[in-house]
Amino acid sequence: MYKYLLFDLDGTLFDTSCGVLRSVQYALGKMELPVPETEALRCFIGPPLVEIFAEFCGFSLEEAKRATAIYRERYSVQGVKEAEPYTGIPELLAELEAAGVTMAVATGKPAPYSPEILESHGLLRYFKTISTPEMDGRHSDKKELITIALETMGVTPEEYGQVAMIGDRHFDIIGAHEVGVTAIGVNYGFAPAGELESVGADIIADTVADLRRILLGGKA
């Protein structure tokens, strides 16, 4: 069993798709651009917003920053309330805490939103720290987020063999490997089919029940 666990938030602990995608639609509409159906916008879940707005819309850096600011007009008021924990996650966190595991969140979702989402569902208390980017995009690299979380938790490099990063996108897997900790991918999140395998996830869980078995042993 792992002594330390780091969790991504979007697509790992919570299904945040509703709030994220509706807020992207809001931003595109405000910028007088065509507004696709939500399914076409799923690439916005996970990556830094400025980067994905630039890539998806062909925006300049300034345009992408403006789109992100408009997105946050809606997300900060409504979007944060539209996130729901995946079935079984609250129970899993309680079991991990009871087993003596120290947990943290390392997420690309900026600081104001992540604690609010966790607290609104009574889950913030399970985590020793939450490692997030700044609102201006600084510290958004997953390797950096993981490193900051481990330093805050007091985990030394000699203990990295007892650490796992759990996430649903390639950023999580690559960041974990760059730091030197186990990378556990979850297929119930937002990654396209085969993404986690293609970047060499050490272990893959298809469901929350699978994840529980991996982390705690025994029957799922």
C-alpha positions as CSV (number, residue, x, y, z in Angstrom):
1,M,0.0,0.0,0.0
2,Y,1.2,3.5,-0.8
3,K,2.0,5.8,2.1
4,Y,1.4,9.0,0.2
5,L,-1.2,9.7,-2.6
6,L,-1.6,12.7,-4.8
7,F,-4.9,13.1,-6.7
8,D,-5.8,15.1,-9.7
9,L,-9.2,16.8,-9.3
10,D,-11.0,17.0,-12.7
11,G,-11.7,13.6,-14.1
12,T,-10.3,11.8,-11.1
13,L,-12.0,12.9,-7.9
14,F,-14.8,14.9,-9.6
15,D,-16.8,15.0,-12.8
16,T,-16.4,18.7,-13.5
17,S,-17.5,18.5,-17.1
18,C,-20.8,20.3,-16.8
19,G,-19.4,23.5,-15.3
20,V,-16.3,23.5,-17.5
21,L,-18.0,23.0,-20.8
22,R,-20.9,25.3,-20.2
23,S,-18.4,28.0,-19.2
24,V,-16.4,27.5,-22.4
25,Q,-19.6,27.9,-24.4
26,Y,-20.3,31.1,-22.4
27,A,-16.8,32.5,-23.3
28,L,-17.1,31.6,-27.0
29,G,-20.5,33.2,-27.2
30,K,-19.3,36.3,-25.5
31,M,-16.5,36.5,-28.0
32,E,-19.0,36.2,-30.8
33,L,-17.6,32.9,-32.0
34,P,-19.5,29.8,-33.1
35,V,-20.5,27.8,-30.0
36,P,-20.1,24.0,-30.5
37,E,-22.0,21.3,-28.6
38,T,-20.3,20.3,-25.4
39,E,-19.0,17.0,-26.7
40,A,-16.7,18.9,-29.2
41,L,-15.3,20.9,-26.3
42,R,-14.1,18.0,-24.0
43,C,-10.5,18.8,-24.9
44,F,-10.9,21.9,-22.6
45,I,-11.1,19.6,-19.5
46,G,-7.7,19.3,-17.9
47,P,-5.2,21.4,-19.8
48,P,-4.3,25.0,-18.8
49,L,-7.1,27.2,-20.2
50,V,-5.0,29.8,-21.9
51,E,-3.2,27.0,-23.8
52,I,-6.3,25.2,-25.0
53,F,-8.1,28.3,-26.0
54,A,-5.2,29.3,-28.1
55,E,-4.9,25.8,-29.7
56,F,-8.6,25.2,-30.2
57,C,-9.6,28.7,-31.4
58,G,-6.3,29.8,-33.0
59,F,-6.2,32.7,-30.6
60,S,-3.2,34.9,-29.9
61,L,-1.9,34.8,-26.3
62,E,-3.9,38.0,-25.5
63,E,-7.1,36.6,-27.0
64,A,-6.6,33.4,-25.1
65,K,-6.2,35.3,-21.9
66,R,-9.3,37.3,-22.6
67,A,-11.3,34.2,-23.3
68,T,-10.1,32.6,-20.0
69,A,-11.1,35.7,-18.1
70,I,-14.6,35.6,-19.7
71,Y,-14.8,31.8,-18.9
72,R,-14.1,32.6,-15.3
73,E,-17.0,35.1,-15.1
74,R,-19.3,32.1,-15.3
75,Y,-17.2,29.4,-13.8
76,S,-16.5,31.3,-10.5
77,V,-20.3,31.8,-9.9
78,Q,-22.0,28.8,-11.5
79,G,-19.4,26.3,-12.7
80,V,-17.9,25.4,-9.4
81,K,-21.4,24.4,-8.2
82,E,-21.8,22.0,-11.1
83,A,-19.0,19.6,-10.1
84,E,-19.9,16.2,-8.5
85,P,-17.6,13.6,-7.0
86,Y,-17.5,10.3,-8.8
87,T,-19.6,7.6,-7.1
88,G,-17.5,5.9,-4.5
89,I,-14.8,8.6,-4.2
90,P,-16.0,10.0,-0.8
91,E,-16.0,6.5,0.7
92,L,-12.6,5.7,-0.8
93,L,-11.1,8.8,0.7
94,A,-12.5,7.9,4.1
95,E,-11.0,4.4,3.9
96,L,-7.6,5.7,2.8
97,E,-7.6,8.1,5.8
98,A,-8.5,5.3,8.2
99,A,-5.7,3.3,6.7
100,G,-3.2,6.0,7.6
101,V,-2.5,7.2,4.1
102,T,-1.5,10.9,3.7
103,M,-3.2,12.5,0.8
104,A,-2.9,15.7,-1.3
105,V,-4.4,17.2,-4.4
106,A,-2.2,18.2,-7.4
107,T,-4.5,19.8,-10.0
108,G,-4.4,22.2,-12.9
109,K,-7.5,23.9,-11.5
110,P,-6.6,27.3,-10.0
111,A,-6.5,27.8,-6.2
112,P,-9.8,29.6,-5.7
113,Y,-11.9,26.8,-7.2
114,S,-10.3,23.5,-6.0
115,P,-10.7,24.1,-2.3
116,E,-14.3,25.4,-2.8
117,I,-15.3,22.4,-4.8
118,L,-13.8,20.0,-2.2
119,E,-15.2,21.8,0.8
120,S,-18.7,22.0,-0.8
121,H,-18.8,18.2,-0.7
122,G,-17.1,17.8,2.6
123,L,-13.9,16.3,1.2
124,L,-11.4,19.1,1.8
125,R,-10.5,17.6,5.3
126,Y,-9.0,14.5,3.7
127,F,-6.1,16.4,2.1
128,K,-3.0,17.7,3.8
129,T,-2.3,20.2,1.0
130,I,-3.7,21.3,-2.4
131,S,-1.2,22.2,-5.0
132,T,-2.7,24.4,-7.8
133,P,-1.5,26.9,-10.4
134,E,-1.8,30.7,-9.9
135,M,-4.8,32.4,-11.7
136,D,-2.3,33.9,-14.2
137,G,-1.1,30.4,-15.2
138,R,2.1,30.3,-13.3
139,H,3.1,27.0,-11.7
140,S,0.7,25.1,-14.1
141,D,3.2,22.4,-15.1
142,K,2.2,19.0,-13.5
143,K,5.8,18.1,-12.5
144,E,6.0,21.4,-10.6
145,L,2.6,20.9,-9.0
146,I,3.6,17.4,-7.8
147,T,6.9,18.5,-6.5
148,I,5.4,21.4,-4.5
149,A,2.8,19.0,-3.0
150,L,5.5,16.5,-2.0
151,E,7.6,19.3,-0.4
152,T,4.7,20.6,1.5
153,M,3.8,17.1,2.8
154,G,7.4,16.7,3.9
155,V,8.1,13.7,1.6
156,T,11.7,13.2,0.9
157,P,13.1,11.8,-2.4
158,E,14.1,8.6,-0.5
159,E,10.3,8.1,0.1
160,Y,9.2,8.5,-3.5
161,G,8.9,4.7,-3.8
162,Q,5.9,5.0,-1.5
163,V,4.2,7.7,-3.5
164,A,1.6,7.5,-6.3
165,M,0.1,10.2,-8.5
166,I,-3.4,9.4,-9.6
167,G,-4.9,11.2,-12.6
168,D,-6.9,10.8,-15.8
169,R,-4.8,12.6,-18.4
170,H,-1.3,12.3,-19.9
171,F,-0.2,15.4,-18.0
172,D,-0.6,13.4,-14.7
173,I,1.3,10.4,-16.0
174,I,4.2,12.3,-17.5
175,G,4.5,14.6,-14.5
176,A,4.6,11.7,-12.1
177,H,7.3,10.0,-14.1
178,E,9.3,13.2,-14.4
179,V,9.3,13.5,-10.6
180,G,10.0,9.8,-10.1
181,V,6.8,8.5,-8.4
182,T,4.3,5.8,-9.5
183,A,1.7,7.0,-12.1
184,I,-1.8,5.5,-11.7
185,G,-4.2,6.4,-14.5
186,V,-8.0,6.3,-14.3
187,N,-9.9,5.5,-17.4
188,Y,-13.3,6.7,-16.0
189,G,-12.1,10.4,-16.5
190,F,-11.7,12.5,-19.6
191,A,-8.8,11.0,-21.5
192,P,-9.4,9.7,-25.0
193,A,-9.2,5.9,-25.4
194,G,-5.6,4.7,-25.2
195,E,-4.1,8.0,-24.0
196,L,-3.0,6.7,-20.6
197,E,-1.5,3.5,-22.1
198,S,0.4,5.6,-24.7
199,V,2.3,7.6,-22.1
200,G,3.2,4.5,-20.0
201,A,0.9,4.7,-17.0
202,D,2.3,2.2,-14.4
203,I,-1.2,1.0,-13.4
204,I,-4.6,1.8,-14.9
205,A,-8.0,1.7,-13.1
206,D,-11.1,1.5,-15.2
207,T,-13.5,2.3,-12.4
208,V,-13.4,3.8,-8.9
209,A,-13.9,0.2,-7.6
210,D,-10.7,-0.8,-9.5
211,L,-8.9,2.2,-7.9
212,R,-10.0,1.1,-4.5
213,R,-8.6,-2.4,-5.0
214,I,-5.3,-1.0,-6.3
215,L,-4.9,1.3,-3.4
216,L,-6.3,-0.8,-0.5
217,G,-6.1,-4.3,-1.8
218,G,-8.8,-7.0,-1.4
219,K,-12.0,-7.1,-3.3
220,A,-13.2,-4.1,-5.3
